[in-house]
Amino acid sequence: MRVLRELDEAYLPGLSVAPGPYLDEYEERSAQARRALSWQDLAYGPGESERLHFFPAPRPAAPLLVFVHGGYWQELTETESSFAAPGALARGWAFAALGYGLAPAHRLDEIVAMVRRGVTWLHGNAARLGFDPDRIVLAGHSAGAQLAAMCFDTVPVRAAVLVSGLYDLDPLLQTSIGADIRLTPDEAARNSPARRLPPGTPPLLAACGADEPAGFATQQDLLVAAARQADVPLETVIVPGRHHFDLPLRLTDPDDPLGKRVLAILD
């Protein structure tokens, strides 16, 4: 029980910061984006949860920023995940908030397969949706960073932005999260990006907040080591005064330390 408690403290940011106000802000700012901008609710696969919200760029053949939400594979949807759309469109990009089925109804292997289908679908429909398939940037937060990183051998992408991510899932086997999603050692091994950065992995930007639980700094270090071993270009940023829940809110803000780096990727 002591190991479980210690690992939960390292990997459950909700124990140190109440997530409710930030989840509410994700939802409200996403709703504001949908009220202010043109967008489409699109199905990318056969499952009822395989949907995305797509915001077309203000100009043709633009880059696309795809955001994969977190929630420890158990919470949130595409509906709460469009808060970065206004900043992307202001820069001339298209934006997609990618949803997926949640655990425990879906196993982690299924969730990874859904997100891969979504990214593949977007790439294959680039001409119809009006963006450049050679300039897709994947971004993910927390569990969404793990899911985005599992797509590197699915379609070619220009770069990936991984925020407060989980890259080796083995520690989660001894946490309440692992129990909640019924994670097995084999699933953890198959779905740990730090163990399987494939050839052709794009340049990575990995970020975490200075005020996050210790597990997320450890996970970023694991990704750095894996990228170095695989000879993958990687830039890291640790944002002072920021925690797990507020860090993604300014993903496309040019005045934010993280947003500034994200917006520079395809400028």
Beta strands, then each sheet from edge to edge (+ up, - down):
strand 1: 40-43
strand 2: 51-55
strand 3: 62-68
strand 4: 94-98
strand 5: 131-141
strand 6: 159-163
strand 7: 204-209
strand 8: 234-239
sheet 1: 1+ 2- 4+ 3+ 5+ 6+ 7+ 8+
end
